[in-house]
Amino acid sequence: MPNKSTLADLVARVLEANIEIKCSPERMVAAVNEEYQTHDQVLLTGDIVALIPPVSGG
């Protein structure tokens, strides 16, 4: 990711590259370095990001 990219930028890129993921970006939860973050979080070199799509069950 380019310098000063945000979680929102990363989520958008992941969804564009994986069209089989049917989810709006706003519904994707994200954690950076094992802590939940908002999508305006700026990413730094070496950050570990986990994207958590919405799930449903019965």
Phi and psi restraints in degrees (range 20) as a CNS / XPLOR table:
assign (resid 1 and name C) (resid 2 and name N)
       (resid 2 and name CA) (resid 2 and name C) 1.0 -63.5 20.0 2
assign (resid 2 and name N) (resid 2 and name CA)
       (resid 2 and name C) (resid 3 and name N) 1.0 157.6 20.0 2
assign (resid 2 and name C) (resid 3 and name N)
       (resid 3 and name CA) (resid 3 and name C) 1.0 -56.0 20.0 2
assign (resid 3 and name N) (resid 3 and name CA)
       (resid 3 and name C) (resid 4 and name N) 1.0 140.7 20.0 2
assign (resid 3 and name C) (resid 4 and name N)
       (resid 4 and name CA) (resid 4 and name C) 1.0 69.0 20.0 2
assign (resid 4 and name N) (resid 4 and name CA)
       (resid 4 and name C) (resid 5 and name N) 1.0 21.0 20.0 2
assign (resid 4 and name C) (resid 5 and name N)
       (resid 5 and name CA) (resid 5 and name C) 1.0 -70.7 20.0 2
assign (resid 5 and name N) (resid 5 and name CA)
       (resid 5 and name C) (resid 6 and name N) 1.0 151.6 20.0 2
assign (resid 5 and name C) (resid 6 and name N)
       (resid 6 and name CA) (resid 6 and name C) 1.0 -107.8 20.0 2
assign (resid 6 and name N) (resid 6 and name CA)
       (resid 6 and name C) (resid 7 and name N) 1.0 170.6 20.0 2
assign (resid 6 and name C) (resid 7 and name N)
       (resid 7 and name CA) (resid 7 and name C) 1.0 -58.8 20.0 2
assign (resid 7 and name N) (resid 7 and name CA)
       (resid 7 and name C) (resid 8 and name N) 1.0 -37.0 20.0 2
assign (resid 7 and name C) (resid 8 and name N)
       (resid 8 and name CA) (resid 8 and name C) 1.0 -59.6 20.0 2
assign (resid 8 and name N) (resid 8 and name CA)
       (resid 8 and name C) (resid 9 and name N) 1.0 -41.0 20.0 2
assign (resid 8 and name C) (resid 9 and name N)
       (resid 9 and name CA) (resid 9 and name C) 1.0 -62.3 20.0 2
assign (resid 9 and name N) (resid 9 and name CA)
       (resid 9 and name C) (resid 10 and name N) 1.0 -43.9 20.0 2
assign (resid 9 and name C) (resid 10 and name N)
       (resid 10 and name CA) (resid 10 and name C) 1.0 -65.4 20.0 2
assign (resid 10 and name N) (resid 10 and name CA)
       (resid 10 and name C) (resid 11 and name N) 1.0 -45.3 20.0 2
assign (resid 10 and name C) (resid 11 and name N)
       (resid 11 and name CA) (resid 11 and name C) 1.0 -59.9 20.0 2
assign (resid 11 and name N) (resid 11 and name CA)
       (resid 11 and name C) (resid 12 and name N) 1.0 -44.7 20.0 2
assign (resid 11 and name C) (resid 12 and name N)
       (resid 12 and name CA) (resid 12 and name C) 1.0 -59.9 20.0 2
assign (resid 12 and name N) (resid 12 and name CA)
       (resid 12 and name C) (resid 13 and name N) 1.0 -43.1 20.0 2
assign (resid 12 and name C) (resid 13 and name N)
       (resid 13 and name CA) (resid 13 and name C) 1.0 -64.9 20.0 2
assign (resid 13 and name N) (resid 13 and name CA)
       (resid 13 and name C) (resid 14 and name N) 1.0 -42.6 20.0 2
assign (resid 13 and name C) (resid 14 and name N)
       (resid 14 and name CA) (resid 14 and name C) 1.0 -63.5 20.0 2
assign (resid 14 and name N) (resid 14 and name CA)
       (resid 14 and name C) (resid 15 and name N) 1.0 -44.1 20.0 2
assign (resid 14 and name C) (resid 15 and name N)
       (resid 15 and name CA) (resid 15 and name C) 1.0 -67.1 20.0 2
assign (resid 15 and name N) (resid 15 and name CA)
       (resid 15 and name C) (resid 16 and name N) 1.0 -35.8 20.0 2
assign (resid 15 and name C) (resid 16 and name N)
       (resid 16 and name CA) (resid 16 and name C) 1.0 -66.1 20.0 2
assign (resid 16 and name N) (resid 16 and name CA)
       (resid 16 and name C) (resid 17 and name N) 1.0 -38.3 20.0 2
assign (resid 16 and name C) (resid 17 and name N)
       (resid 17 and name CA) (resid 17 and name C) 1.0 -80.8 20.0 2
assign (resid 17 and name N) (resid 17 and name CA)
       (resid 17 and name C) (resid 18 and name N) 1.0 -15.2 20.0 2
assign (resid 17 and name C) (resid 18 and name N)
       (resid 18 and name CA) (resid 18 and name C) 1.0 -130.9 20.0 2
assign (resid 18 and name N) (resid 18 and name CA)
       (resid 18 and name C) (resid 19 and name N) 1.0 73.3 20.0 2
assign (resid 18 and name C) (resid 19 and name N)
       (resid 19 and name CA) (resid 19 and name C) 1.0 -63.5 20.0 2
assign (resid 19 and name N) (resid 19 and name CA)
       (resid 19 and name C) (resid 20 and name N) 1.0 -14.6 20.0 2
assign (resid 19 and name C) (resid 20 and name N)
       (resid 20 and name CA) (resid 20 and name C) 1.0 -73.1 20.0 2
assign (resid 20 and name N) (resid 20 and name CA)
       (resid 20 and name C) (resid 21 and name N) 1.0 -14.7 20.0 2
assign (resid 20 and name C) (resid 21 and name N)
       (resid 21 and name CA) (resid 21 and name C) 1.0 -80.7 20.0 2
assign (resid 21 and name N) (resid 21 and name CA)
       (resid 21 and name C) (resid 22 and name N) 1.0 112.1 20.0 2
assign (resid 21 and name C) (resid 22 and name N)
       (resid 22 and name CA) (resid 22 and name C) 1.0 -100.7 20.0 2
assign (resid 22 and name N) (resid 22 and name CA)
       (resid 22 and name C) (resid 23 and name N) 1.0 85.8 20.0 2
assign (resid 22 and name C) (resid 23 and name N)
       (resid 23 and name CA) (resid 23 and name C) 1.0 -155.3 20.0 2
assign (resid 23 and name N) (resid 23 and name CA)
       (resid 23 and name C) (resid 24 and name N) 1.0 139.9 20.0 2
assign (resid 23 and name C) (resid 24 and name N)
       (resid 24 and name CA) (resid 24 and name C) 1.0 -77.1 20.0 2
assign (resid 24 and name N) (resid 24 and name CA)
       (resid 24 and name C) (resid 25 and name N) 1.0 145.8 20.0 2
assign (resid 24 and name C) (resid 25 and name N)
       (resid 25 and name CA) (resid 25 and name C) 1.0 -55.6 20.0 2
assign (resid 25 and name N) (resid 25 and name CA)
       (resid 25 and name C) (resid 26 and name N) 1.0 -35.0 20.0 2
assign (resid 25 and name C) (resid 26 and name N)
       (resid 26 and name CA) (resid 26 and name C) 1.0 -65.1 20.0 2
assign (resid 26 and name N) (resid 26 and name CA)
       (resid 26 and name C) (resid 27 and name N) 1.0 -22.6 20.0 2
assign (resid 26 and name C) (resid 27 and name N)
       (resid 27 and name CA) (resid 27 and name C) 1.0 -89.3 20.0 2
assign (resid 27 and name N) (resid 27 and name CA)
       (resid 27 and name C) (resid 28 and name N) 1.0 -7.5 20.0 2
assign (resid 27 and name C) (resid 28 and name N)
       (resid 28 and name CA) (resid 28 and name C) 1.0 -82.4 20.0 2
assign (resid 28 and name N) (resid 28 and name CA)
       (resid 28 and name C) (resid 29 and name N) 1.0 123.3 20.0 2
assign (resid 28 and name C) (resid 29 and name N)
       (resid 29 and name CA) (resid 29 and name C) 1.0 -90.2 20.0 2
assign (resid 29 and name N) (resid 29 and name CA)
       (resid 29 and name C) (resid 30 and name N) 1.0 144.9 20.0 2
assign (resid 29 and name C) (resid 30 and name N)
       (resid 30 and name CA) (resid 30 and name C) 1.0 -135.3 20.0 2
assign (resid 30 and name N) (resid 30 and name CA)
       (resid 30 and name C) (resid 31 and name N) 1.0 146.3 20.0 2
assign (resid 30 and name C) (resid 31 and name N)
       (resid 31 and name CA) (resid 31 and name C) 1.0 -125.9 20.0 2
assign (resid 31 and name N) (resid 31 and name CA)
       (resid 31 and name C) (resid 32 and name N) 1.0 141.7 20.0 2
assign (resid 31 and name C) (resid 32 and name N)
       (resid 32 and name CA) (resid 32 and name C) 1.0 -121.2 20.0 2
assign (resid 32 and name N) (resid 32 and name CA)
       (resid 32 and name C) (resid 33 and name N) 1.0 124.2 20.0 2
assign (resid 32 and name C) (resid 33 and name N)
       (resid 33 and name CA) (resid 33 and name C) 1.0 52.3 20.0 2
assign (resid 33 and name N) (resid 33 and name CA)
       (resid 33 and name C) (resid 34 and name N) 1.0 44.1 20.0 2
assign (resid 33 and name C) (resid 34 and name N)
       (resid 34 and name CA) (resid 34 and name C) 1.0 69.1 20.0 2
assign (resid 34 and name N) (resid 34 and name CA)
       (resid 34 and name C) (resid 35 and name N) 1.0 21.3 20.0 2
assign (resid 34 and name C) (resid 35 and name N)
       (resid 35 and name CA) (resid 35 and name C) 1.0 -131.0 20.0 2
assign (resid 35 and name N) (resid 35 and name CA)
       (resid 35 and name C) (resid 36 and name N) 1.0 131.6 20.0 2
assign (resid 35 and name C) (resid 36 and name N)
       (resid 36 and name CA) (resid 36 and name C) 1.0 -60.8 20.0 2
assign (resid 36 and name N) (resid 36 and name CA)
       (resid 36 and name C) (resid 37 and name N) 1.0 141.0 20.0 2
assign (resid 36 and name C) (resid 37 and name N)
       (resid 37 and name CA) (resid 37 and name C) 1.0 -136.4 20.0 2
assign (resid 37 and name N) (resid 37 and name CA)
       (resid 37 and name C) (resid 38 and name N) 1.0 159.2 20.0 2
assign (resid 37 and name C) (resid 38 and name N)
       (resid 38 and name CA) (resid 38 and name C) 1.0 -82.0 20.0 2
assign (resid 38 and name N) (resid 38 and name CA)
       (resid 38 and name C) (resid 39 and name N) 1.0 163.6 20.0 2
assign (resid 38 and name C) (resid 39 and name N)
       (resid 39 and name CA) (resid 39 and name C) 1.0 -71.6 20.0 2
assign (resid 39 and name N) (resid 39 and name CA)
       (resid 39 and name C) (resid 40 and name N) 1.0 -8.4 20.0 2
assign (resid 39 and name C) (resid 40 and name N)
       (resid 40 and name CA) (resid 40 and name C) 1.0 -88.9 20.0 2
assign (resid 40 and name N) (resid 40 and name CA)
       (resid 40 and name C) (resid 41 and name N) 1.0 3.2 20.0 2
assign (resid 40 and name C) (resid 41 and name N)
       (resid 41 and name CA) (resid 41 and name C) 1.0 -63.4 20.0 2
assign (resid 41 and name N) (resid 41 and name CA)
       (resid 41 and name C) (resid 42 and name N) 1.0 126.5 20.0 2
assign (resid 41 and name C) (resid 42 and name N)
       (resid 42 and name CA) (resid 42 and name C) 1.0 -79.8 20.0 2
assign (resid 42 and name N) (resid 42 and name CA)
       (resid 42 and name C) (resid 43 and name N) 1.0 133.6 20.0 2
assign (resid 42 and name C) (resid 43 and name N)
       (resid 43 and name CA) (resid 43 and name C) 1.0 -89.2 20.0 2
assign (resid 43 and name N) (resid 43 and name CA)
       (resid 43 and name C) (resid 44 and name N) 1.0 142.1 20.0 2
assign (resid 43 and name C) (resid 44 and name N)
       (resid 44 and name CA) (resid 44 and name C) 1.0 -115.1 20.0 2
assign (resid 44 and name N) (resid 44 and name CA)
       (resid 44 and name C) (resid 45 and name N) 1.0 156.4 20.0 2
assign (resid 44 and name C) (resid 45 and name N)
       (resid 45 and name CA) (resid 45 and name C) 1.0 -55.9 20.0 2
assign (resid 45 and name N) (resid 45 and name CA)
       (resid 45 and name C) (resid 46 and name N) 1.0 130.3 20.0 2
assign (resid 45 and name C) (resid 46 and name N)
       (resid 46 and name CA) (resid 46 and name C) 1.0 92.9 20.0 2
assign (resid 46 and name N) (resid 46 and name CA)
       (resid 46 and name C) (resid 47 and name N) 1.0 -8.3 20.0 2
assign (resid 46 and name C) (resid 47 and name N)
       (resid 47 and name CA) (resid 47 and name C) 1.0 -61.9 20.0 2
assign (resid 47 and name N) (resid 47 and name CA)
       (resid 47 and name C) (resid 48 and name N) 1.0 144.0 20.0 2
assign (resid 47 and name C) (resid 48 and name N)
       (resid 48 and name CA) (resid 48 and name C) 1.0 -106.1 20.0 2
assign (resid 48 and name N) (resid 48 and name CA)
       (resid 48 and name C) (resid 49 and name N) 1.0 121.5 20.0 2
assign (resid 48 and name C) (resid 49 and name N)
       (resid 49 and name CA) (resid 49 and name C) 1.0 -113.5 20.0 2
assign (resid 49 and name N) (resid 49 and name CA)
       (resid 49 and name C) (resid 50 and name N) 1.0 134.5 20.0 2
assign (resid 49 and name C) (resid 50 and name N)
       (resid 50 and name CA) (resid 50 and name C) 1.0 -118.4 20.0 2
assign (resid 50 and name N) (resid 50 and name CA)
       (resid 50 and name C) (resid 51 and name N) 1.0 125.3 20.0 2
assign (resid 50 and name C) (resid 51 and name N)
       (resid 51 and name CA) (resid 51 and name C) 1.0 -103.7 20.0 2
assign (resid 51 and name N) (resid 51 and name CA)
       (resid 51 and name C) (resid 52 and name N) 1.0 130.5 20.0 2
assign (resid 51 and name C) (resid 52 and name N)
       (resid 52 and name CA) (resid 52 and name C) 1.0 -121.4 20.0 2
assign (resid 52 and name N) (resid 52 and name CA)
       (resid 52 and name C) (resid 53 and name N) 1.0 104.1 20.0 2
assign (resid 52 and name C) (resid 53 and name N)
       (resid 53 and name CA) (resid 53 and name C) 1.0 -72.6 20.0 2
assign (resid 53 and name N) (resid 53 and name CA)
       (resid 53 and name C) (resid 54 and name N) 1.0 158.3 20.0 2
assign (resid 53 and name C) (resid 54 and name N)
       (resid 54 and name CA) (resid 54 and name C) 1.0 -64.5 20.0 2
assign (resid 54 and name N) (resid 54 and name CA)
       (resid 54 and name C) (resid 55 and name N) 1.0 146.8 20.0 2
assign (resid 54 and name C) (resid 55 and name N)
       (resid 55 and name CA) (resid 55 and name C) 1.0 -126.1 20.0 2
assign (resid 55 and name N) (resid 55 and name CA)
       (resid 55 and name C) (resid 56 and name N) 1.0 157.4 20.0 2
assign (resid 55 and name C) (resid 56 and name N)
       (resid 56 and name CA) (resid 56 and name C) 1.0 -139.5 20.0 2
assign (resid 56 and name N) (resid 56 and name CA)
       (resid 56 and name C) (resid 57 and name N) 1.0 157.0 20.0 2
assign (resid 56 and name C) (resid 57 and name N)
       (resid 57 and name CA) (resid 57 and name C) 1.0 -155.9 20.0 2
assign (resid 57 and name N) (resid 57 and name CA)
       (resid 57 and name C) (resid 58 and name N) 1.0 -179.0 20.0 2
